Amino acid sequence: MAQKEKTVEEIYQKKTPIEHVLLRPDTYIGSVQPETRNMYVWCAETMKMVRKEVTYTPGLYKIFDEILVNAADNKTRDKRMSEIRIEVDRKTSTISVCNDGQGIPVVIHAKENVYVPELIFGHLLTSSNYDDAEKKMTGGRNGYGAKLCNIFSTRFVIETADKKNKRMFRQVYTNNMLSKEEPEITPFSGAEYTKVTFQPDLAKFGMKRIDDDFMSMIMKRVYDLAGTVAGITVYYNGEKIGVSNFKEYIRLFFDSDVEIAYESKDRWEVAYVLGDEQFQHVSFVNRISTPRGGTHVNYIADQIVAAVVEQTKKVEKGLVVRPVQVKANIFLFLNCLIENPAFDSQTKETLTLKQSSFGSKHVLGSRFIADIMKSGIVEKSAYAARAKQTQQLKKTDGHKTSKLRGIPKLDDANNAGTRFASQCTLILTEGDSAKSLAVSGLSVIGRDNYGVFPLRGKLLNVREATHKQLMENIEINNIKKIMGLQHGKEYATTESLRYGHIMIMTDQDHDGSHIKGLIINMIDHFFPSLLRIKGFLQEFITPIVRATKGSMSRDFFTIPEFESWTETAEGRENGWRVKYYKGLGTSTAKDAKDYFSNLDFHIKEFNTVDSVDRDKIELAFSKKRVESRKVWLKEFVPGTYLDNRVQAISIKNFIDRELIHFSLADNIRSIPNMIDGMKPGQRKIIFCCFKRQLRTEIKVAQLAGYVSEHSAYHHGEQSLCSTIVNLAQDYVGSNNIPLLQPIGQFGTRLQGGKDAASPRYIFTALQPITRYLFREEDDNLLNYLKDDNLMVEPDMYVPIIPMVLVNGSDGIGTGWSTCIPPYNPIEIVDNVKRMIMGKEPKEMIPWYKGFVGECDDLGSGKYRTIGAFEQEKDKISILELPVGVWTQNYKDFLETLIESGDIKDFREYNTDTRVNFEVVVSTKHKINVPKVFKLSNQISIANMVAFNSKGVLQKYASTTEILKEFFIVRRDLYVRRKDFLLKKLLTETTILENKVRFIKEVVADTLKILKRKSSDVINDLTAKDYHKKDNSYDYLLTMQIASLTTERMEKLENEAAGKRSEYIRLKAVSIEDMWLADLDEFLGKLDLTVKDDAPGPRKKGRKMKNKGTESTKGNSQTAKATSTKAKKEKISILDSDSDMSHTTVADSPRTPPASLKSKKSGREAEPPRHVSKPWEKVISTTDEDE
């Protein structure tokens, strides 16, 4: 039968509002079909909240909740309201909610011509919440609420007592609000109240009666009300609910011993309990339950997550904890009042209002956060993060397979991964050249059971590596695949591996020892059971020094072993030819075959580990053991080395006797000497510059090659190039006095020196002032080292002022690190002069050449550098950045402020030497510029570590402590310098007098020279007590005939007299005067000016404002800017306390210290004057006859 075609009227229909609600209930109250959900409900048996599955109809729950929230809202309108009574009659399916707050006005609405209670409960889209200009914190919002309950009820009764109008109102609705009785208006003089009684139309919800599940939900909401509405008592069926506040309400969810963190402030009540691997919350907005959370829950939860993530970073550095891993451990309780809340739907289960519109903020308190941290959430979150990381690391596991492809440079053993795998050895070499050596050696023993894999430099310290580093480390992942290693697996044998042994083959130097240690550390950290398998880990040793003499040969495997041998009778014999094998690449293919022909000697097994060994590995590689490492290094006994004559080595002995040498060398490379402020690489460069007398420019790359050749530098030349560049850099925050000239692009403050050109394209030479700091007169007095039988740099230079304070230094070694800020050279000179005069030095404030901000003394060895800025209306000119903040990085930061809306825009007027950002801000209100724009950072002198004059690491508490120790060493050098120069003058005088006497005696023929044997002449000279020079008389016997003249004799007599006068004059000069003269000569050459390019369109007369001036302890480094360029002044200094003038043609951004100005006049001293030094001619005088 054909379907009858619908009429137009049947297709297009109009419904009344009530009909629409009944026809499309999902839009208004949610689903009217039963559904099952897991949620918290009330358990009458345990008198607790329990989480369980319940079957209910959301629409029915919603209409009940609307009446409940209406009653609670009345508390907001009437603070005197004290109770809410809920009654449920399950037999008749009748529910009533009554509150004793202010009643509804029982008056006729002038516009709508009905009583107000009828308007509210019987007409859709009526509400008291439509005025959005009024900030209300109620549950009602859209004008549906109680009307929906009326529509979905077979009977609905509203009663209210209006005390003001002395009337009581009662009206009955039936048939889903379609029928109503006339309201009953009666006189009334009692207490006010409002009561709603309704019988839900259960048929429309697919129900016949109120079941147990729905009752448990009703009771849960009853308790919700008691816990979230402050100042009321809630009754259920006449019985008082035993909860009176939110804190008591939360207790209903837990046993009594559960720790709850709670805080309350203004409109917010927040509580936290450690969760169980799934984020949970019980949250309320204006008494409305929000089971699906929303922006209010996220607002609080995000704060907790951020705090826990930050704390976890501190506790377990390198561990990446994701917010979701923290959130899974949070059970959050939240009761808040929000202004004009907005929800995702009429069901109001999710708050959607933006946090900025809440009408209040709640920043979690420090005590609350501290309570959260005590709960164990940090540990649980870290555990979850580690578990996730372990799961991810398993993806990089290897497997036992006979064929392995795709690993570059692997020479796999033929039997690897086969049934003979346990007999196979993987040789891990230090680089490609070492691999070549190993492959050469395999020609002797074959390739079936030996594989070779070269390491690219040093292995990652896995104990301190981040998960990201581990996942991305190709080296470690390749080793896992080559070996067939599986993360987290416990190994009793090597049967499941592709190789049964790992053999380490590295250079015999300190870095080679470090690589061995890193491999041991990797195995111990990830696969510790392998180190308990006998013979699994081996090393292949090669000589580092070979001494040959004829057919005799002696191999040495450590430098200390070789040095001990040189002190023996055999080692002191002449004729030994010594060859240093600094790397495996030095050995020839023939050497390799010799090594592999004697495997029993060259292969050393590591003993199986015990707890002591594992503790030593952790000591060497764990950041947590820094203090223990310091003790370990201090207890080292010089001359200790690992005896390679033994067949098996304990890991403890390897670390204590071999690896410790790397750690000591690492500190020497990384931490400066307190006297000259240099590390060995820097010292080698300066030594070679002095040796070459580098006054004309040379390419940096060429200089690196020269240094490598002439100072026995054993590391990469690229590292040397970087050190040369660093010595020449002169931008703000680099060197106060660069020792080399930057001829070309050596880097700027734009990128903190990273913008330097290639060493092939830039040139350098000694700065002229360098030799005024490191005096040539001192060169012969220094203790020069020997390396590869080559005399190299001294163990330390002794400049005229402590250079470690001039340019500062930082570095990270093993167990030790250092951070020494730089100071003003003028103030350092002043302090040295004070000590020369027997006075105490003064503490100084860090100083950076060219920095025009401020440096404040915060006390306790802490300082703060603050940038400079000008503020004018909505524009801020940032004219200086904190020390160490580079211009490009700061530009990137400003870009983020634009993205976040904190600033509108900015313009750049920066140069390579000056900073000038013009920022347009979003607000005209006064803002804390240094804080918002991050214009300050801190400097500390709490970690000023350096090698002292005896070569021992020492931590210095203050600059005065450094100055005092330096003073002793430098003064001693002046004593030795004076003694050396006096002896030199005395020797030169004697030589000249001997020449005069020789000429006279030859001319007078009292000394026969001609036609005689040289031995006879020498005997005569000895008998006549002539002075020898360099243990011979050549300086006399090789004199030219032209020297035997009267004129030449007179000249020599004059020179001798001059030398005697110089000797007398020098002897009369005090050590103090010598030092003061050197200092004055240095100051005369010192120039602290900085090229000052115009930083931008600054107007004359505008003052530079800087918020850092609030500190009373501050010592400004800012030149008071009154024009485009900071004023440059020539500063001359007079110390009136000591009556010794010292001068400088200096441009110092800091005002000279008060102690450096004349007390009599308050004016600066006179221009610099040259101080004549009585010994100046000692070095310059030469004798053409010598």
Secondary structure, DSSP 8 states (H G I E B T S, - for coil): -------HHHHS----HHHHHHH-THHHH---S-EEEEEEEEETTTTEEEEEEEEE-HHHHHHHHHHHHHHHHHHHH-TT--EEEEEEETTTTEEEEEE-S-----SB-TTT-SBHHHHHHHSTT--S---TTS----S--SS-HHHHHHHTEEEEEEEEEETTTTEEEEEEEETTTTEE---EEEE--S--EEEEEEEE-GGGGT-SS--HHHHHHHHHHHHHHHHHSTT-EEEETTEE-S--SHHHHHHTTS-TT---EEEEETTEEEEEEE-SSS-EEEEEETTEE-TT-BHHHHHHHHHHHHHHHHHHHHHSTT----HHHHHTTEEEEEEE--SS--BSSTT--SB---GGGSSS-----HHHHHHHHHTTHHHHHHHHHHHHHHHHHGGG-----S-----TT-B--TTTTSTTGGG-EEEEEEHHHHHHHHHHHHHHH-SSSEEEEEE-SS---TTS--HHHHHH-HHHHHHHHHHT--TT---SSSTTSS-SEEEEE--SSHHHHHHHHHHHHHHHHH-GGGGGSTTSEEEE---SEEEEETTEEEEESSHHHHHHHHTSHHHHSTT-EEEE--SGGGS-HHHHHHHHHTHHHHEEEE----HHHHHHHHHHH-GGGHHHHHHHHHT--TT----TTSSEE-HHHHIIIIIHHHHHHHHHHHS-BTTT---HHHHHHHHHHHHHT--S-EEHHHHHHHHHHHTT--S-HHHHHHHHHHHH--STTS-SS-SB--BS----TTTTTTT---TTT-EE-B-TTHHHHS-GGGGGGS-EEEETTEEEEES----SS-HHHHS-EEEE-SS-EEEE----HHHHHHHHHHHHTT----------TT--SEEEEEETTEEEEE--EEEETTEEEE----TT--HHHHHHHHHHHHHHTSEEEEEE---SS---EEEEES--S---HHHHTT-EEEEE-TTEEEE-TTS-EEEESSHHHHHHHHHHHHHHHHHHHHHHHHHHHHHHHHHHHHHHHHHHHHHTTSS--TTS-HHHHHHHHHHTT---BTTBSHHHHT--GGGSSHHHHHHHHHHHHHHHHHHHHHHHS-HHHHHHHHHHHHHHH----------S---TT---B-GGGG-TT-EE------SSS-----EEEEETTTTEEEEEEE--SS---GGGS-TTT-S----------TTHHHHH---TT-
